Amino acid sequence: MLDNPALYWMIFGFLLILLDISFLPGIGALFAGLGAITTYLLLETSIIQHHQLLEIIVFLIASASWAGILWLP
């Protein structure tokens, strides 16, 4: 049904953000959701190519970056 892997990242990102807002606030799913949406945007704009390991690495780096930017100690 969905042949574009970038759409999976977008759906995964929105589900993680929804999870953080509604069910489990405070576990960091917001940062992971923003990381997944960032991965989606990078795939859609062809900044990175579709390769599973590369996508996971970008997701982890983007999630850590969002946590560093938004997390208030």
N, CA, C and O atoms as a GROMACS GRO file, in nm:
protein
  292
    1MET      N    1   0.083  -0.119   0.000
    1MET     CA    2   0.000   0.000   0.000
    1MET      C    3   0.087   0.125   0.000
    1MET      O    4   0.073   0.210  -0.088
    2LEU      N    5   0.175   0.138   0.096
    2LEU     CA    6   0.265   0.252   0.098
    2LEU      C    7   0.402   0.208   0.048
    2LEU      O    8   0.475   0.136   0.116
    3ASP      N    9   0.436   0.251  -0.072
    3ASP     CA   10   0.564   0.211  -0.130
    3ASP      C   11   0.677   0.306  -0.093
    3ASP      O   12   0.794   0.273  -0.113
    4ASN      N   13   0.644   0.422  -0.040
    4ASN     CA   14   0.743   0.521  -0.004
    4ASN      C   15   0.786   0.502   0.141
    4ASN      O   16   0.704   0.520   0.231
    5PRO      N   17   0.912   0.464   0.167
    5PRO     CA   18   0.954   0.442   0.306
    5PRO      C   19   0.954   0.569   0.390
    5PRO      O   20   0.948   0.563   0.513
    6ALA      N   21   0.958   0.684   0.325
    6ALA     CA   22   0.955   0.809   0.400
    6ALA      C   23   0.821   0.826   0.471
    6ALA      O   24   0.815   0.883   0.580
    7LEU      N   25   0.714   0.778   0.411
    7LEU     CA   26   0.584   0.789   0.475
    7LEU      C   27   0.576   0.707   0.603
    7LEU      O   28   0.506   0.745   0.697
    8TYR      N   29   0.647   0.595   0.607
    8TYR     CA   30   0.651   0.517   0.730
    8TYR      C   31   0.716   0.596   0.843
    8TYR      O   32   0.673   0.589   0.958
    9TRP      N   33   0.820   0.672   0.810
    9TRP     CA   34   0.884   0.755   0.912
    9TRP      C   35   0.790   0.864   0.961
    9TRP      O   36   0.788   0.894   1.081
   10MET      N   37   0.712   0.924   0.871
   10MET     CA   38   0.618   1.027   0.911
   10MET      C   39   0.511   0.969   1.003
   10MET      O   40   0.480   1.028   1.107
   11ILE      N   41   0.455   0.856   0.967
   11ILE     CA   42   0.352   0.793   1.050
   11ILE      C   43   0.410   0.754   1.185
   11ILE      O   44   0.347   0.776   1.288
   12PHE      N   45   0.531   0.696   1.185
   12PHE     CA   46   0.597   0.656   1.308
   12PHE      C   47   0.621   0.778   1.398
   12PHE      O   48   0.603   0.772   1.519
   13GLY      N   49   0.662   0.889   1.338
   13GLY     CA   50   0.687   1.011   1.413
   13GLY      C   51   0.561   1.066   1.478
   13GLY      O   52   0.562   1.102   1.596
   14PHE      N   53   0.454   1.072   1.403
   14PHE     CA   54   0.329   1.123   1.459
   14PHE      C   55   0.272   1.030   1.566
   14PHE      O   56   0.213   1.076   1.663
   15LEU      N   57   0.290   0.899   1.548
   15LEU     CA   58   0.245   0.806   1.652
   15LEU      C   59   0.324   0.823   1.781
   15LEU      O   60   0.268   0.817   1.890
   16LEU      N   61   0.455   0.845   1.768
   16LEU     CA   62   0.537   0.866   1.888
   16LEU      C   63   0.499   0.996   1.959
   16LEU      O   64   0.493   0.999   2.082
   17ILE      N   65   0.473   1.101   1.884
   17ILE     CA   66   0.432   1.227   1.945
   17ILE      C   67   0.296   1.211   2.012
   17ILE      O   68   0.275   1.261   2.122
   18LEU      N   69   0.204   1.142   1.947
   18LEU     CA   70   0.074   1.116   2.006
   18LEU      C   71   0.087   1.032   2.134
   18LEU      O   72   0.017   1.057   2.232
   19LEU      N   73   0.175   0.934   2.132
   19LEU     CA   74   0.200   0.852   2.249
   19LEU      C   75   0.252   0.936   2.364
   19LEU      O   76   0.210   0.919   2.479
   20ASP      N   77   0.342   1.027   2.335
   20ASP     CA   78   0.399   1.112   2.440
   20ASP      C   79   0.295   1.208   2.496
   20ASP      O   80   0.292   1.234   2.616
   21ILE      N   81   0.212   1.261   2.411
   21ILE     CA   82   0.112   1.358   2.456
   21ILE      C   83   0.001   1.291   2.536
   21ILE      O   84  -0.044   1.346   2.638
   22SER      N   85  -0.044   1.174   2.493
   22SER     CA   86  -0.162   1.118   2.554
   22SER      C   87  -0.137   1.011   2.660
   22SER      O   88  -0.200   1.014   2.766
   23PHE      N   89  -0.047   0.919   2.636
   23PHE     CA   90  -0.037   0.804   2.725
   23PHE      C   91   0.083   0.806   2.818
   23PHE      O   92   0.068   0.786   2.939
   24LEU      N   93   0.199   0.830   2.766
   24LEU     CA   94   0.321   0.819   2.845
   24LEU      C   95   0.405   0.947   2.838
   24LEU      O   96   0.511   0.947   2.776
   25PRO      N   97   0.359   1.054   2.900
   25PRO     CA   98   0.438   1.178   2.894
   25PRO      C   99   0.566   1.164   2.975
   25PRO      O  100   0.568   1.097   3.078
   26GLY      N  101   0.670   1.226   2.928
   26GLY     CA  102   0.794   1.228   3.002
   26GLY      C  103   0.892   1.118   2.973
   26GLY      O  104   0.994   1.108   3.040
   27ILE      N  105   0.864   1.031   2.875
   27ILE     CA  106   0.958   0.923   2.846
   27ILE      C  107   1.048   0.956   2.727
   27ILE      O  108   1.134   0.875   2.693
   28GLY      N  109   1.031   1.069   2.665
   28GLY     CA  110   1.116   1.108   2.554
   28GLY      C  111   1.065   1.070   2.418
   28GLY      O  112   1.137   1.082   2.319
   29ALA      N  113   0.942   1.025   2.410
   29ALA     CA  114   0.887   0.988   2.280
   29ALA      C  115   0.869   1.110   2.190
   29ALA      O  116   0.867   1.098   2.068
   30LEU      N  117   0.857   1.228   2.249
   30LEU     CA  118   0.849   1.350   2.170
   30LEU      C  119   0.976   1.370   2.089
   30LEU      O  120   0.970   1.402   1.970
   31PHE      N  121   1.091   1.350   2.152
   31PHE     CA  122   1.219   1.366   2.082
   31PHE      C  123   1.235   1.261   1.972
   31PHE      O  124   1.283   1.292   1.864
   32ALA      N  125   1.195   1.139   2.000
   32ALA     CA  126   1.202   1.033   1.900
   32ALA      C  127   1.105   1.063   1.784
   32ALA      O  128   1.137   1.038   1.668
   33GLY      N  129   0.987   1.116   1.817
   33GLY     CA  130   0.891   1.152   1.713
   33GLY      C  131   0.944   1.263   1.623
   33GLY      O  132   0.928   1.257   1.501
   34LEU      N  133   1.007   1.362   1.684
   34LEU     CA  134   1.066   1.469   1.603
   34LEU      C  135   1.183   1.418   1.521
   34LEU      O  136   1.205   1.463   1.409
   35GLY      N  137   1.257   1.323   1.575
   35GLY     CA  138   1.366   1.260   1.499
   35GLY      C  139   1.313   1.183   1.378
   35GLY      O  140   1.373   1.185   1.271
   36ALA      N  141   1.201   1.114   1.397
   36ALA     CA  142   1.141   1.040   1.286
   36ALA      C  143   1.087   1.134   1.179
   36ALA      O  144   1.100   1.107   1.060
   37ILE      N  145   1.027   1.245   1.222
   37ILE     CA  146   0.976   1.342   1.124
   37ILE      C  147   1.092   1.409   1.051
   37ILE      O  148   1.081   1.437   0.931
   38THR      N  149   1.202   1.435   1.121
   38THR     CA  150   1.321   1.490   1.055
   38THR      C  151   1.375   1.392   0.951
   38THR      O  152   1.414   1.433   0.842
   39THR      N  153   1.377   1.264   0.985
   39THR     CA  154   1.421   1.161   0.889
   39THR      C  155   1.329   1.160   0.768
   39THR      O  156   1.375   1.148   0.654
   40TYR      N  157   1.199   1.171   0.792
   40TYR     CA  158   1.102   1.178   0.682
   40TYR      C  159   1.132   1.296   0.590
   40TYR      O  160   1.135   1.281   0.468
   41LEU      N  161   1.155   1.413   0.649
   41LEU     CA  162   1.181   1.532   0.568
   41LEU      C  163   1.310   1.518   0.487
   41LEU      O  164   1.316   1.559   0.372
   42LEU      N  165   1.413   1.460   0.548
   42LEU     CA  166   1.539   1.440   0.476
   42LEU      C  167   1.523   1.340   0.362
   42LEU      O  168   1.587   1.356   0.258
   43LEU      N  169   1.441   1.238   0.380
   43LEU     CA  170   1.416   1.142   0.272
   43LEU      C  171   1.332   1.204   0.161
   43LEU      O  172   1.359   1.182   0.043
   44GLU      N  173   1.231   1.280   0.198
   44GLU     CA  174   1.142   1.340   0.097
   44GLU      C  175   1.214   1.443   0.011
   44GLU      O  176   1.186   1.456  -0.108
   45THR      N  177   1.307   1.516   0.072
   45THR     CA  178   1.380   1.618  -0.004
   45THR      C  179   1.505   1.560  -0.071
   45THR      O  180   1.582   1.634  -0.132
   46SER      N  181   1.525   1.429  -0.060
   46SER     CA  182   1.637   1.356  -0.122
   46SER      C  183   1.772   1.404  -0.071
   46SER      O  184   1.872   1.395  -0.143
   47ILE      N  185   1.778   1.453   0.051
   47ILE     CA  186   1.906   1.488   0.111
   47ILE      C  187   1.980   1.360   0.149
   47ILE      O  188   2.102   1.352   0.137
   48ILE      N  189   1.905   1.259   0.195
   48ILE     CA  190   1.965   1.128   0.219
   48ILE      C  191   1.894   1.028   0.128
   48ILE      O  192   1.780   1.049   0.087
   49GLN      N  193   1.964   0.921   0.098
   49GLN     CA  194   1.908   0.817   0.011
   49GLN      C  195   1.842   0.709   0.096
   49GLN      O  196   1.872   0.695   0.215
   50HIS      N  197   1.753   0.634   0.035
   50HIS     CA  198   1.685   0.526   0.105
   50HIS      C  199   1.782   0.410   0.125
   50HIS      O  200   1.814   0.336   0.032
   51HIS      N  201   1.826   0.397   0.247
   51HIS     CA  202   1.908   0.283   0.291
   51HIS      C  203   1.876   0.264   0.438
   51HIS      O  204   1.886   0.358   0.517
   52GLN      N  205   1.837   0.145   0.474
   52GLN     CA  206   1.782   0.121   0.607
   52GLN      C  207   1.876   0.160   0.720
   52GLN      O  208   1.834   0.224   0.816
   53LEU      N  209   2.002   0.123   0.710
   53LEU     CA  210   2.098   0.156   0.815
   53LEU      C  211   2.120   0.307   0.823
   53LEU      O  212   2.129   0.362   0.932
   54LEU      N  213   2.130   0.372   0.709
   54LEU     CA  214   2.147   0.517   0.706
   54LEU      C  215   2.027   0.588   0.769
   54LEU      O  216   2.043   0.685   0.843
   55GLU      N  217   1.908   0.540   0.740
   55GLU     CA  218   1.787   0.600   0.798
   55GLU      C  219   1.785   0.586   0.949
   55GLU      O  220   1.746   0.679   1.020
   56ILE      N  221   1.827   0.471   1.000
   56ILE     CA  222   1.828   0.450   1.145
   56ILE      C  223   1.933   0.539   1.211
   56ILE      O  224   1.908   0.594   1.318
   57ILE      N  225   2.048   0.553   1.148
   57ILE     CA  226   2.153   0.640   1.203
   57ILE      C  227   2.106   0.785   1.205
   57ILE      O  228   2.126   0.855   1.304
   58VAL      N  229   2.043   0.830   1.096
   58VAL     CA  230   1.991   0.966   1.091
   58VAL      C  231   1.882   0.986   1.196
   58VAL      O  232   1.877   1.091   1.261
   59PHE      N  233   1.797   0.886   1.214
   59PHE     CA  234   1.692   0.893   1.316
   59PHE      C  235   1.752   0.909   1.456
   59PHE      O  236   1.706   0.992   1.534
   60LEU      N  237   1.853   0.831   1.487
   60LEU     CA  238   1.916   0.838   1.620
   60LEU      C  239   1.986   0.973   1.642
   60LEU      O  240   1.975   1.031   1.749
   61ILE      N  241   2.056   1.021   1.540
   61ILE     CA  242   2.124   1.149   1.553
   61ILE      C  243   2.023   1.263   1.563
   61ILE      O  244   2.041   1.355   1.643
   62ALA      N  245   1.918   1.257   1.484
   62ALA     CA  246   1.816   1.362   1.488
   62ALA      C  247   1.742   1.361   1.623
   62ALA      O  248   1.713   1.467   1.678
   63SER      N  249   1.713   1.243   1.675
   63SER     CA  250   1.646   1.235   1.806
   63SER      C  251   1.734   1.292   1.916
   63SER      O  252   1.686   1.366   2.002
   64ALA      N  253   1.862   1.258   1.913
   64ALA     CA  254   1.955   1.312   2.013
   64ALA      C  255   1.971   1.463   1.998
   64ALA      O  256   1.983   1.534   2.097
   65SER      N  257   1.971   1.510   1.875
   65SER     CA  258   1.981   1.655   1.852
   65SER      C  259   1.859   1.728   1.905
   65SER      O  260   1.872   1.833   1.969
   66TRP      N  261   1.740   1.675   1.878
   66TRP     CA  262   1.618   1.737   1.929
   66TRP      C  263   1.616   1.735   2.081
   66TRP      O  264   1.572   1.832   2.144
   67ALA      N  265   1.662   1.627   2.141
   67ALA     CA  266   1.667   1.619   2.287
   67ALA      C  267   1.763   1.724   2.342
   67ALA      O  268   1.733   1.789   2.442
   68GLY      N  269   1.877   1.741   2.276
   68GLY     CA  270   1.973   1.842   2.321
   68GLY      C  271   1.921   1.983   2.306
   68GLY      O  272   1.952   2.070   2.387
   69ILE      N  273   1.842   2.006   2.203
   69ILE     CA  274   1.789   2.141   2.179
   69ILE      C  275   1.672   2.173   2.272
   69ILE      O  276   1.666   2.282   2.328
   70LEU      N  277   1.582   2.079   2.290
   70LEU     CA  278   1.457   2.106   2.361
   70LEU      C  279   1.454   2.068   2.508
   70LEU      O  280   1.369   2.117   2.582
   71TRP      N  281   1.544   1.981   2.550
   71TRP     CA  282   1.537   1.934   2.688
   71TRP      C  283   1.595   2.037   2.781
   71TRP      O  284   1.710   2.079   2.766
   72LEU      N  285   1.516   2.078   2.876
   72LEU     CA  286   1.561   2.175   2.976
   72LEU      C  287   1.606   2.102   3.102
   72LEU      O  288   1.525   2.037   3.168
   73PRO      N  289   1.734   2.111   3.135
   73PRO     CA  290   1.782   2.039   3.253
   73PRO      C  291   1.727   2.097   3.382
   73PRO      O  292   1.759   2.048   3.491
   0.00000   0.00000   0.00000
